[in-house]
Amino acid sequence: MSTSRLKTLWQRGTKTAAFFRKTLTYSFIGYGSYQAYIIYRKQQDLLRIPEETILTWKLDKSYVTEARQERTGMISALSRGSAPLTLLEALRVLHHAKTDDRVTGLMMDLSMSGLSASRTGLGFAQIQELRNEIQAFAEEKRKRIGDKFRLVAYTDTFDSQLHYYLASVFDEVRMEPVGNIPLIGVGTLQLFFKNILDRVGLGVRAYSRGDYKGVNAPWTSEKWTKPIRENMERLLSSMNDQLVKGIADARSEKIQQSITSQQSHTEAVKHTDEDGTVVEEISFAGVLSKAKDALTLVRSIMNYSPISSEEAKTWGLVDKLGYKRDSIEMNPEAFGLQTFPRTKLVVDPKDPTRLIQSLSFSRYKFAVMQEKQRDVKQQLAQGKPKATVGLVYLTGTVRRGDTQFSSNQVVKALMEAANDPEVDSIVFRVDTGGGDPVASETIWEAVKFVQDQRRKPVIASFGNVSASGGYYATTGCSKILASPGTITGSIGVAALRPLVTEKLLSTLGVTFDEIYFSDSVKNNSIFHDLEGSALKRYQDMTDNLYEIFKKRVSEGRGKSMEWVEQVAGGRVWSGVDALKEGLIDEIGGISRSIEVAGQIGYNNRAIRDLKILEGITNAAKKRQESGADMPTKGHPEMIRIDLPPLDLLMDDSKPTPWKTDNPLVLIKPFPQPKSLLQRISDTDTIEEGLQLGGVAIRTCLADIIGGAIRQSIQSELGDRVEAATGYPAEVLEDGVPSVVLSAKANFDDVVW
């Protein structure tokens, strides 16, 4: 074949290949655009909120957690549809809903099922925050829509008294006839292992500073010491009183009616003791009928709990006995009705003959998010002033390292917020019982640096617990807020090291030989007890750490060391008692903490900006008076400006910038999420980058395989199982960069 012929064929082949490449490229672009349009239309349909809608919330599906955990791998892929709500998200959704006239009520399903039941471990303080927001939601709704409002909690049976504590603020509480309520009150049981350790030949060298510091007691004692028991009794008594009073106040009217109607129940019951003696006692109903008020009745019930659903209804704790089918959402197509996409129907709690539209709580969250984002963008475009509050979390054990919520990550988040020019203040949300003292000191120093050097106030918000190392890390914060049921304090230090005795080695038939070149190596072995100078040094180091802890508290709270001694010693306090003792500044949850941070941050920014403007103006006047040339961009002038200390006062009687400007408050979580390429570029070595890339690839494959498995399971079930949140996965997986709140007294505008 001639060269010209080959050249011609090559040119034709090249043109054909180019044609197919363009065709494939345009086809991919067209298909991608079409799919994007379909998803966009689907999202727009799904993000509409119909009129007269009741929100439905199944707590074990759309469960609430303090902070979102990192999720990777196959388990994440398989459970992708059940992403949790953070506590802040749940609170803000309820806050939005109370002024949204399209929402006419809330139905909460408190029944637990399967593995999801283990994820609903809300603590007492978290339940209190959620409960308070539901109460505020109900009060506002009654003012706005009156009899149209419906607030119903239902379950098959109550698995936890905290779930009933939450349900008690609902207008109507329902449960199935064979259910029960474990209203048992607050208590604790501690196992002590000293005797068994002595028996097997294991020992501990324990040393605690603070008579009330009980962390070592299970290993060194046979029971609590008197100071520890007294402190525990005070703490648990406070928690129990809050539980009883909360239920009694919420159900007061209905319980009082039941007491009045059951006054005649004084009959006695007879039973025979083991020795054959016949004993006559007043019946359970007789005991309760003698209660003077709701508070007394709830306390009495705790002595007979759990109580059956019938008894609960008789004594005003439950309003209606029925089955869950009465509250199950139904598809409108079954009734030949046309409604909004994915909207379902539920029987009207006030009129069983009527069906009303329902919307899942999670879907409402995404819908209202979109609306608020548009509204906030408009306000900012129109020049609305804003204040930005950084949000940093510390949950779990205080620990060193680079894992999520470790000291390195918390410090990194604090510094990111401090160096962000938009951030005016920081809310440091803490939910930890303590841990590593070195990690606590690391975080404490970062908080101090942010406030002293970056001049940004840090407001501590305590969750269920912020004790020991958790309190240590926040002592320097500008203000500390906690819920009534928060456990805090525990200002003390404990050290513990194991000891293997000759008794255990002899029993096991184990011997050992040793070579040491220093006494410290020998003393570091678990086969040698500390004694003499080594023991004294061990105790001195613990004593020194305790003194540093007390000094941090004294400086942070602005109190004397004598005051610290009165509240320290390892004493643990409830939030209510901590406020009385001066360990915290205010009772309030994370929403209130954001409000405080917004107000302080905005006022301080206004003061700072005013001082800077004054400094620049004065410098310009001096130059004009002296006839000197004005500085240029290439040759700027350094001006020293002495800024005032952080102003932490919030006097509403004074015309502060916060009151006059009424700014929006933007909540910005830290650390900010980074893309895979950013994370790889931040690694120190090529090996780390390759390892991170490999993890990303494995996670991607796990998502694909997990998604295929999930789809296969759904097909086998013969039913398209909707994500637990009631929302499509492509929307659920979108990142949420920030939260926006209004700076008005009750924060009307919030958006994620």
Disulfide bonds with the S-S distance in Angstrom:
none
